[in-house]
Amino acid sequence: MKDNSVRFKIIKELSVDYPVQLLSEFAGVSRSGHYKLLKLKNVKTPKQQED
């Protein structure tokens, strides 16, 4: 699980410049898992912060 946590952290950081779907596929994790983790941690994505 820790390995996936690192992957999700990288996806969060790179999602400013690249689509989450593409990053998730590249990292071998689910896009829904990324958003689930953000929801659990109540973290806004960079795109959400722009709004």
C-alpha distance matrix in Angstrom:
0.0 3.8 5.3 5.2 6.3 8.9 9.9 10.5 12.4 14.5 15.2 16.5 18.7 20.0 20.7 24.0 25.3 23.6 22.8 19.3 19.8 20.7 17.8 15.3 17.1 17.3 13.6 12.9 11.1 13.1 15.5 15.3 11.6 12.7 15.7 14.0 11.9 15.2 17.1 15.1 15.6 19.1 19.0 21.6 21.2 23.9 25.9 26.0 27.2 30.0 31.4
3.8 0.0 3.8 5.4 4.9 6.5 8.7 9.8 10.6 12.6 14.3 15.3 16.9 18.6 19.8 22.7 24.2 22.9 22.7 19.4 20.6 21.0 17.7 15.9 18.1 17.5 13.7 14.0 12.6 15.0 16.8 17.2 13.5 13.5 16.5 15.4 12.5 15.2 17.7 15.6 15.2 18.8 18.2 20.9 20.5 22.7 25.2 25.4 26.2 29.0 30.8
5.3 3.8 0.0 3.8 5.4 5.3 6.5 8.8 10.1 11.0 12.6 14.5 15.8 16.9 18.4 21.5 22.4 20.8 20.8 17.7 18.6 18.5 15.2 13.6 15.3 14.3 10.5 11.1 10.5 13.5 15.6 16.7 13.3 13.2 16.7 16.2 13.7 16.2 19.0 17.6 17.3 20.5 19.4 21.6 20.4 22.4 24.7 25.5 26.4 28.9 30.8
5.2 5.4 3.8 0.0 3.8 5.3 4.9 6.1 8.5 9.8 10.3 12.2 14.2 15.1 15.9 19.3 20.4 18.5 17.9 14.6 15.4 15.8 12.8 10.6 12.7 12.5 8.7 9.0 7.3 10.0 11.9 12.9 9.5 9.5 13.0 12.7 10.5 13.2 15.8 14.9 14.9 17.9 16.9 18.9 17.7 20.0 21.9 22.6 23.8 26.3 28.0
6.3 4.9 5.4 3.8 0.0 3.8 5.4 5.1 6.1 8.6 9.8 10.5 12.5 14.3 15.1 18.1 19.7 18.5 18.2 14.9 16.5 17.2 13.8 12.2 15.1 14.8 11.1 12.1 10.1 12.0 13.0 13.6 10.1 9.2 12.2 11.8 8.7 11.0 13.9 12.6 12.0 15.1 14.0 16.4 15.6 17.9 20.3 20.6 21.5 24.3 26.0
8.9 6.5 5.3 5.3 3.8 0.0 3.8 5.5 5.1 6.3 8.6 9.9 10.8 12.4 14.1 16.8 18.1 17.1 17.6 14.8 16.6 16.5 12.8 12.2 14.8 13.6 10.1 12.1 11.0 13.6 14.3 15.8 12.7 11.1 14.3 14.7 11.7 13.1 16.5 15.7 14.4 17.2 15.4 17.3 16.0 17.6 20.2 21.1 21.6 24.1 26.3
9.9 8.7 6.5 4.9 5.4 3.8 0.0 3.8 5.4 5.2 6.2 8.7 10.0 10.6 12.0 15.1 15.9 14.4 14.5 11.7 13.1 12.9 9.3 8.5 11.0 9.9 6.4 8.7 7.8 10.6 11.3 13.4 10.8 9.1 12.7 13.7 11.4 12.8 16.2 16.1 15.4 17.7 15.8 17.0 15.1 16.7 18.8 20.0 21.1 23.2 25.2
10.5 9.8 8.8 6.1 5.1 5.5 3.8 0.0 3.8 5.4 4.9 6.1 8.7 9.8 10.2 13.5 15.0 13.5 13.1 9.9 11.9 12.6 9.3 8.2 11.6 11.4 8.5 10.2 8.1 9.5 9.3 10.8 8.3 5.9 9.2 10.4 8.0 9.1 12.5 12.7 12.0 14.1 12.2 13.5 11.8 13.9 15.9 16.8 18.0 20.3 22.1
12.4 10.6 10.1 8.5 6.1 5.1 5.4 3.8 0.0 3.8 5.4 5.1 6.4 8.7 9.9 12.3 14.2 13.8 14.2 11.6 14.3 14.7 11.1 11.1 14.5 13.7 11.0 13.4 11.7 13.2 12.6 14.1 11.7 8.8 11.3 12.6 9.7 9.7 13.4 13.5 11.7 13.7 11.2 12.6 11.1 12.5 15.3 16.2 16.6 19.0 21.2
14.5 12.6 11.0 9.8 8.6 6.3 5.2 5.4 3.8 0.0 3.8 5.4 5.1 6.1 8.4 10.8 11.8 11.3 12.5 10.5 13.1 12.5 8.8 9.9 12.8 11.3 9.1 12.3 11.6 13.6 12.9 15.2 13.4 10.4 13.2 15.2 12.7 12.6 16.3 16.9 15.2 16.9 14.0 14.5 12.1 12.8 15.2 17.0 17.4 19.2 21.8
15.2 14.3 12.6 10.3 9.8 8.6 6.2 4.9 5.4 3.8 0.0 3.8 5.4 5.2 5.8 9.1 10.1 8.8 9.1 6.7 9.5 9.5 6.0 7.0 10.4 9.7 8.2 11.0 9.8 11.0 9.6 12.2 11.1 7.9 10.5 13.0 11.4 11.0 14.5 15.8 14.8 15.8 13.1 13.0 10.1 11.2 12.9 14.7 15.9 17.5 19.7
16.5 15.3 14.5 12.2 10.5 9.9 8.7 6.1 5.1 5.4 3.8 0.0 3.8 5.6 5.3 7.7 10.1 9.8 10.1 8.0 11.4 12.2 9.2 10.1 13.7 13.4 11.8 14.4 12.6 13.0 11.0 12.8 11.8 8.0 9.5 12.1 10.2 8.7 12.3 13.9 12.2 12.8 9.7 9.4 6.8 8.0 10.3 11.7 12.5 14.5 16.7
18.7 16.9 15.8 14.2 12.5 10.8 10.0 8.7 6.4 5.1 5.4 3.8 0.0 3.8 5.6 6.6 8.7 9.5 11.2 10.1 13.7 13.5 10.4 12.3 15.5 14.4 13.1 16.3 15.2 16.2 14.3 16.4 15.4 11.7 13.3 15.9 13.7 12.1 15.7 17.1 14.9 15.4 11.9 11.3 8.6 8.1 11.0 13.1 12.9 14.4 17.3
20.0 18.6 16.9 15.1 14.3 12.4 10.6 9.8 8.7 6.1 5.2 5.6 3.8 0.0 3.8 5.3 5.7 6.1 8.4 8.2 11.5 10.5 7.8 10.6 13.3 11.9 11.7 15.0 14.5 15.5 13.6 16.4 15.9 12.4 14.1 17.2 15.6 14.2 17.7 19.4 17.8 18.1 14.7 13.6 10.2 9.4 11.2 14.0 14.4 15.1 18.0
20.7 19.8 18.4 15.9 15.1 14.1 12.0 10.2 9.9 8.4 5.8 5.3 5.6 3.8 0.0 3.8 5.3 4.9 5.8 5.6 9.3 9.4 7.6 9.9 12.8 12.6 12.6 15.3 14.2 14.2 11.5 14.1 14.3 10.8 11.7 15.1 14.3 12.5 15.6 17.9 16.6 16.4 13.1 11.4 7.7 7.3 8.1 11.0 12.1 12.8 15.1
24.0 22.7 21.5 19.3 18.1 16.8 15.1 13.5 12.3 10.8 9.1 7.7 6.6 5.3 3.8 0.0 3.8 6.0 7.9 9.0 12.5 12.4 11.0 13.7 16.3 15.8 16.1 19.0 18.0 18.0 15.1 17.4 17.8 14.2 14.5 18.0 17.0 14.6 17.5 20.0 18.3 17.5 14.0 11.6 8.1 5.8 6.7 10.1 10.4 10.3 13.2
25.3 24.2 22.4 20.4 19.7 18.1 15.9 15.0 14.2 11.8 10.1 10.1 8.7 5.7 5.3 3.8 0.0 3.8 7.1 9.4 12.1 11.0 10.2 13.5 15.4 14.5 15.5 18.6 18.3 18.6 16.0 18.8 19.4 16.0 16.8 20.4 19.6 17.6 20.6 23.1 21.6 21.1 17.6 15.3 11.6 9.5 9.7 13.4 14.0 13.2 16.0
23.6 22.9 20.8 18.5 18.5 17.1 14.4 13.5 13.8 11.3 8.8 9.8 9.5 6.1 4.9 6.0 3.8 0.0 3.8 6.4 8.6 7.2 7.0 10.3 11.9 11.3 12.8 15.5 15.4 15.5 13.0 16.2 17.1 14.0 15.1 18.7 18.4 16.9 19.8 22.3 21.4 21.1 17.9 15.9 12.2 11.2 10.9 14.3 15.7 15.3 17.5
22.8 22.7 20.8 17.9 18.2 17.6 14.5 13.1 14.2 12.5 9.1 10.1 11.2 8.4 5.8 7.9 7.1 3.8 0.0 3.8 5.4 5.4 6.4 8.7 10.2 10.9 12.4 14.3 13.7 13.0 10.2 13.2 14.7 12.1 12.7 16.4 16.7 15.5 17.9 20.7 20.3 19.9 17.2 15.2 11.6 11.6 10.6 13.4 15.7 15.5 17.0
19.3 19.4 17.7 14.6 14.9 14.8 11.7 9.9 11.6 10.5 6.7 8.0 10.1 8.2 5.6 9.0 9.4 6.4 3.8 0.0 3.8 5.5 5.1 5.9 8.5 9.8 10.3 11.8 10.5 9.6 6.7 9.8 10.9 8.3 9.3 12.8 13.2 12.3 14.8 17.3 17.3 17.2 14.9 13.5 10.2 11.4 11.0 13.1 15.5 16.2 17.5
19.8 20.6 18.6 15.4 16.5 16.6 13.1 11.9 14.3 13.1 9.5 11.4 13.7 11.5 9.3 12.5 12.1 8.6 5.4 3.8 0.0 3.8 5.5 5.2 6.2 8.6 9.9 10.5 9.6 8.3 5.9 9.3 11.1 9.6 10.8 13.9 14.9 14.7 16.8 19.2 19.7 19.9 17.9 16.8 13.7 15.1 14.2 16.1 18.9 19.4 20.4
20.7 21.0 18.5 15.8 17.2 16.5 12.9 12.6 14.7 12.5 9.5 12.2 13.5 10.5 9.4 12.4 11.0 7.2 5.4 5.5 3.8 0.0 3.8 5.5 5.2 6.2 8.6 9.9 10.4 10.4 8.9 12.6 13.8 12.1 13.9 16.9 17.3 17.2 19.8 21.9 22.1 22.4 20.1 18.9 15.6 16.2 15.7 18.2 20.6 20.8 22.2
17.8 17.7 15.2 12.8 13.8 12.8 9.3 9.3 11.1 8.8 6.0 9.2 10.4 7.8 7.6 11.0 10.2 7.0 6.4 5.1 5.5 3.8 0.0 3.8 5.5 5.1 6.1 8.5 8.7 9.6 8.5 12.2 12.3 10.1 12.6 15.5 15.1 15.1 18.1 19.9 19.6 20.4 17.9 17.2 13.9 14.7 15.0 17.5 19.4 20.1 21.9
15.3 15.9 13.6 10.6 12.2 12.2 8.5 8.2 11.1 9.9 7.0 10.1 12.3 10.6 9.9 13.7 13.5 10.3 8.7 5.9 5.2 5.5 3.8 0.0 3.8 5.4 5.1 5.9 5.2 5.8 5.5 9.2 9.1 7.9 10.7 13.0 13.0 13.8 16.5 17.9 18.3 19.4 17.5 17.3 14.6 16.2 16.5 18.2 20.5 21.7 23.1
17.1 18.1 15.3 12.7 15.1 14.8 11.0 11.6 14.5 12.8 10.4 13.7 15.5 13.3 12.8 16.3 15.4 11.9 10.2 8.5 6.2 5.2 5.5 3.8 0.0 3.8 5.5 5.1 6.4 7.2 7.9 11.4 11.8 11.3 14.0 16.1 16.4 17.5 19.9 21.3 21.9 23.1 21.3 21.0 18.1 19.5 19.5 21.4 23.8 24.7 26.0
17.3 17.5 14.3 12.5 14.8 13.6 9.9 11.4 13.7 11.3 9.7 13.4 14.4 11.9 12.6 15.8 14.5 11.3 10.9 9.8 8.6 6.2 5.1 5.4 3.8 0.0 3.8 5.5 8.0 10.1 10.8 14.3 14.0 13.0 16.1 18.2 17.8 18.7 21.6 22.8 22.9 24.2 22.1 21.8 18.8 19.6 20.1 22.5 24.4 25.1 27.0
13.6 13.7 10.5 8.7 11.1 10.1 6.4 8.5 11.0 9.1 8.2 11.8 13.1 11.7 12.6 16.1 15.5 12.8 12.4 10.3 9.9 8.6 6.1 5.1 5.5 3.8 0.0 3.8 5.6 8.7 10.0 13.2 11.9 11.0 14.5 16.1 15.2 16.5 19.6 20.2 20.2 22.0 20.1 20.4 17.8 19.1 20.1 22.0 23.7 25.1 27.0
12.9 14.0 11.1 9.0 12.1 12.1 8.7 10.2 13.4 12.3 11.0 14.4 16.3 15.0 15.3 19.0 18.6 15.5 14.3 11.8 10.5 9.9 8.5 5.9 5.1 5.5 3.8 0.0 3.8 6.9 9.4 12.1 11.0 11.3 14.7 15.7 15.4 17.4 19.9 20.4 21.1 23.0 21.5 22.1 19.7 21.5 22.2 23.8 25.9 27.4 28.8
11.1 12.6 10.5 7.3 10.1 11.0 7.8 8.1 11.7 11.6 9.8 12.6 15.2 14.5 14.2 18.0 18.3 15.4 13.7 10.5 9.6 10.4 8.7 5.2 6.4 8.0 5.6 3.8 0.0 3.8 6.6 8.7 7.2 7.9 11.2 12.0 11.8 14.0 16.3 16.8 17.7 19.6 18.5 19.3 17.3 19.6 20.3 21.4 23.6 25.4 26.6
13.1 15.0 13.5 10.0 12.0 13.6 10.6 9.5 13.2 13.6 11.0 13.0 16.2 15.5 14.2 18.0 18.6 15.5 13.0 9.6 8.3 10.4 9.6 5.8 7.2 10.1 8.7 6.9 3.8 0.0 3.8 5.3 5.1 6.6 9.0 9.8 10.9 12.9 14.5 15.5 17.0 18.3 17.6 18.1 16.3 19.0 19.1 19.8 22.5 24.2 24.9
15.5 16.8 15.6 11.9 13.0 14.3 11.3 9.3 12.6 12.9 9.6 11.0 14.3 13.6 11.5 15.1 16.0 13.0 10.2 6.7 5.9 8.9 8.5 5.5 7.9 10.8 10.0 9.4 6.6 3.8 0.0 3.8 5.3 5.1 6.6 8.7 10.1 11.0 12.6 14.4 15.7 16.4 15.3 15.2 13.2 15.8 15.6 16.3 19.2 20.7 21.3
15.3 17.2 16.7 12.9 13.6 15.8 13.4 10.8 14.1 15.2 12.2 12.8 16.4 16.4 14.1 17.4 18.8 16.2 13.2 9.8 9.3 12.6 12.2 9.2 11.4 14.3 13.2 12.1 8.7 5.3 3.8 0.0 3.8 5.3 5.2 6.0 8.6 9.9 10.4 12.1 14.2 14.7 14.6 14.9 13.8 17.0 16.7 16.5 19.5 21.4 21.5
11.6 13.5 13.3 9.5 10.1 12.7 10.8 8.3 11.7 13.4 11.1 11.8 15.4 15.9 14.3 17.8 19.4 17.1 14.7 10.9 11.1 13.8 12.3 9.1 11.8 14.0 11.9 11.0 7.2 5.1 5.3 3.8 0.0 3.8 5.5 4.9 6.1 8.6 9.7 10.4 12.2 13.7 13.6 14.8 14.0 17.3 17.8 17.6 20.0 22.4 22.8
12.7 13.5 13.2 9.5 9.2 11.1 9.1 5.9 8.8 10.4 7.9 8.0 11.7 12.4 10.8 14.2 16.0 14.0 12.1 8.3 9.6 12.1 10.1 7.9 11.3 13.0 11.0 11.3 7.9 6.6 5.1 5.3 3.8 0.0 3.8 5.5 5.3 6.4 8.8 10.1 10.8 12.0 11.0 11.8 10.5 13.6 14.4 14.5 16.7 19.1 19.9
15.7 16.5 16.7 13.0 12.2 14.3 12.7 9.2 11.3 13.2 10.5 9.5 13.3 14.1 11.7 14.5 16.8 15.1 12.7 9.3 10.8 13.9 12.6 10.7 14.0 16.1 14.5 14.7 11.2 9.0 6.6 5.2 5.5 3.8 0.0 3.8 5.4 5.0 6.1 8.6 9.8 9.9 9.4 9.8 9.2 12.8 13.0 12.3 14.9 17.3 17.5
14.0 15.4 16.2 12.7 11.8 14.7 13.7 10.4 12.6 15.2 13.0 12.1 15.9 17.2 15.1 18.0 20.4 18.7 16.4 12.8 13.9 16.9 15.5 13.0 16.1 18.2 16.1 15.7 12.0 9.8 8.7 6.0 4.9 5.5 3.8 0.0 3.8 5.4 5.1 6.2 8.6 9.5 10.3 11.8 12.1 15.9 16.3 15.1 17.5 20.3 20.3
11.9 12.5 13.7 10.5 8.7 11.7 11.4 8.0 9.7 12.7 11.4 10.2 13.7 15.6 14.3 17.0 19.6 18.4 16.7 13.2 14.9 17.3 15.1 13.0 16.4 17.8 15.2 15.4 11.8 10.9 10.1 8.6 6.1 5.3 5.4 3.8 0.0 3.8 5.4 5.1 6.2 8.3 8.6 10.9 11.3 14.9 16.2 15.2 16.9 20.0 20.6
15.2 15.2 16.2 13.2 11.0 13.1 12.8 9.1 9.7 12.6 11.0 8.7 12.1 14.2 12.5 14.6 17.6 16.9 15.5 12.3 14.7 17.2 15.1 13.8 17.5 18.7 16.5 17.4 14.0 12.9 11.0 9.9 8.6 6.4 5.0 5.4 3.8 0.0 3.8 5.5 5.1 5.6 5.1 7.1 7.9 11.6 13.0 11.6 13.2 16.4 16.9
17.1 17.7 19.0 15.8 13.9 16.5 16.2 12.5 13.4 16.3 14.5 12.3 15.7 17.7 15.6 17.5 20.6 19.8 17.9 14.8 16.8 19.8 18.1 16.5 19.9 21.6 19.6 19.9 16.3 14.5 12.6 10.4 9.7 8.8 6.1 5.1 5.4 3.8 0.0 3.8 5.4 4.7 6.5 8.4 10.1 13.9 14.6 12.5 14.3 17.6 17.3
15.1 15.6 17.6 14.9 12.6 15.7 16.1 12.7 13.5 16.9 15.8 13.9 17.1 19.4 17.9 20.0 23.1 22.3 20.7 17.3 19.2 21.9 19.9 17.9 21.3 22.8 20.2 20.4 16.8 15.5 14.4 12.1 10.4 10.1 8.6 6.2 5.1 5.5 3.8 0.0 3.8 5.5 8.0 10.9 12.9 16.5 17.8 15.8 17.1 20.6 20.6
15.6 15.2 17.3 14.9 12.0 14.4 15.4 12.0 11.7 15.2 14.8 12.2 14.9 17.8 16.6 18.3 21.6 21.4 20.3 17.3 19.7 22.1 19.6 18.3 21.9 22.9 20.2 21.1 17.7 17.0 15.7 14.2 12.2 10.8 9.8 8.6 6.2 5.1 5.4 3.8 0.0 3.8 5.4 9.1 11.3 14.5 16.5 14.6 15.1 18.8 19.3
19.1 18.8 20.5 17.9 15.1 17.2 17.7 14.1 13.7 16.9 15.8 12.8 15.4 18.1 16.4 17.5 21.1 21.1 19.9 17.2 19.9 22.4 20.4 19.4 23.1 24.2 22.0 23.0 19.6 18.3 16.4 14.7 13.7 12.0 9.9 9.5 8.3 5.6 4.7 5.5 3.8 0.0 3.8 6.7 9.7 12.9 14.4 11.9 12.5 16.2 16.1
19.0 18.2 19.4 16.9 14.0 15.4 15.8 12.2 11.2 14.0 13.1 9.7 11.9 14.7 13.1 14.0 17.6 17.9 17.2 14.9 17.9 20.1 17.9 17.5 21.3 22.1 20.1 21.5 18.5 17.6 15.3 14.6 13.6 11.0 9.4 10.3 8.6 5.1 6.5 8.0 5.4 3.8 0.0 3.8 6.5 9.4 11.5 9.5 9.7 13.4 14.1
21.6 20.9 21.6 18.9 16.4 17.3 17.0 13.5 12.6 14.5 13.0 9.4 11.3 13.6 11.4 11.6 15.3 15.9 15.2 13.5 16.8 18.9 17.2 17.3 21.0 21.8 20.4 22.1 19.3 18.1 15.2 14.9 14.8 11.8 9.8 11.8 10.9 7.1 8.4 10.9 9.1 6.7 3.8 0.0 3.8 6.5 7.9 5.7 6.2 9.8 10.5
21.2 20.5 20.4 17.7 15.6 16.0 15.1 11.8 11.1 12.1 10.1 6.8 8.6 10.2 7.7 8.1 11.6 12.2 11.6 10.2 13.7 15.6 13.9 14.6 18.1 18.8 17.8 19.7 17.3 16.3 13.2 13.8 14.0 10.5 9.2 12.1 11.3 7.9 10.1 12.9 11.3 9.7 6.5 3.8 0.0 3.8 5.4 5.1 6.3 8.9 10.4
23.9 22.7 22.4 20.0 17.9 17.6 16.7 13.9 12.5 12.8 11.2 8.0 8.1 9.4 7.3 5.8 9.5 11.2 11.6 11.4 15.1 16.2 14.7 16.2 19.5 19.6 19.1 21.5 19.6 19.0 15.8 17.0 17.3 13.6 12.8 15.9 14.9 11.6 13.9 16.5 14.5 12.9 9.4 6.5 3.8 0.0 3.8 5.4 5.1 6.5 9.2
25.9 25.2 24.7 21.9 20.3 20.2 18.8 15.9 15.3 15.2 12.9 10.3 11.0 11.2 8.1 6.7 9.7 10.9 10.6 11.0 14.2 15.7 15.0 16.5 19.5 20.1 20.1 22.2 20.3 19.1 15.6 16.7 17.8 14.4 13.0 16.3 16.2 13.0 14.6 17.8 16.5 14.4 11.5 7.9 5.4 3.8 0.0 3.8 5.4 5.3 7.0
26.0 25.4 25.5 22.6 20.6 21.1 20.0 16.8 16.2 17.0 14.7 11.7 13.1 14.0 11.0 10.1 13.4 14.3 13.4 13.1 16.1 18.2 17.5 18.2 21.4 22.5 22.0 23.8 21.4 19.8 16.3 16.5 17.6 14.5 12.3 15.1 15.2 11.6 12.5 15.8 14.6 11.9 9.5 5.7 5.1 5.4 3.8 0.0 3.8 5.4 5.5
27.2 26.2 26.4 23.8 21.5 21.6 21.1 18.0 16.6 17.4 15.9 12.5 12.9 14.4 12.1 10.4 14.0 15.7 15.7 15.5 18.9 20.6 19.4 20.5 23.8 24.4 23.7 25.9 23.6 22.5 19.2 19.5 20.0 16.7 14.9 17.5 16.9 13.2 14.3 17.1 15.1 12.5 9.7 6.2 6.3 5.1 5.4 3.8 0.0 3.8 5.4
30.0 29.0 28.9 26.3 24.3 24.1 23.2 20.3 19.0 19.2 17.5 14.5 14.4 15.1 12.8 10.3 13.2 15.3 15.5 16.2 19.4 20.8 20.1 21.7 24.7 25.1 25.1 27.4 25.4 24.2 20.7 21.4 22.4 19.1 17.3 20.3 20.0 16.4 17.6 20.6 18.8 16.2 13.4 9.8 8.9 6.5 5.3 5.4 3.8 0.0 3.8
31.4 30.8 30.8 28.0 26.0 26.3 25.2 22.1 21.2 21.8 19.7 16.7 17.3 18.0 15.1 13.2 16.0 17.5 17.0 17.5 20.4 22.2 21.9 23.1 26.0 27.0 27.0 28.8 26.6 24.9 21.3 21.5 22.8 19.9 17.5 20.3 20.6 16.9 17.3 20.6 19.3 16.1 14.1 10.5 10.4 9.2 7.0 5.5 5.4 3.8 0.0
